C-alpha cells in the first residue's frame, strides 16, 4: 500500500485562504521587480553604448528582458 502525503504541496496550500492573497501580492511584486530589472539591464548594457544597430534591435532586446516579468504576471492571473 503506497504512502500518501499528509499535506498538499506548498503551492496548493498557499492557494487557499489568506495564503492566496499573500501569494498574489508576492507574484505581483516580483513581476514588477523583474520588469524594473529588465529595464535597468537594457539601459546598462545597450543605451550607454548606443549605435544604429541597437536602434534597430532595441524593441526585440527590450521584449526579451521583459519575459520574466510577463511570466510572473501570467502565473498570478492564471494560476490563482
N, C-alpha and C positions, 0 to 999 in steps of 0.2 A: 504494500500500500504506500503510494508516494506521499511524502510530507508536503502539505500546503502551507504557504506563508501565512502568518497570523495577520499581517498588515498589508495593505496595498502599497504600491510603490510611492515614493515621496511625491512624485508628480500628481498621482491620484489623490493623496491626502491633502496636498496644497490646493487642489481644485475645489475642495469642499469648504463651505462656510467662510470664516474670516480669512483663512489662508488664500482664498481666491482673490480677495481684494489686495492682499499683500503681494501675491504673485503678479497680478495685473499691474500694480504700481511698479514693481521691480522690472518687469519686462518693458514697460513704457519708459522708465528712467534709463535703462540700459540701451534702449534703441536711440534715445536722444543723445546719450554719451557716445554711442558708436557713430552716429551721424556727425556730431561735432568733431570727433576724432578723424573721421574721413575727410572733412573739410580742412582740418589742420594739416593732415598728411598731404593733401593735394597742394595746399599753399606752400608748405615747407619743401616739397620735392619738385614742384613744377613752376610755380609762379616766380620764385626767386631767380630762376634761370630761364626766363621766358624767351621763346622764339616762335617763328611762324609754324613750326611743326606742332608745338604744344597748343597753339591756337586751333589747329585742325583736330587734334586728338583729344583736346580737353573735355568735351562732353562725354566721350567714351570712358576716359580715365576717371572722371568725376563719378559717373554712374557705377563703375566697378568699386570705387571706395564706399559707395552707399549701400552695397549689397548686404553687409552685416546688419545695418540698421533696418533695412526693409524686412529681412528675415525675422528679426526680433519683434518687429511690429506685427508681422503676419502671425507669429506664434501667439501674440497677445490677442489678436482679433479672432483667430480661427480655433485655437485650442482651449480657450476659456469660455 
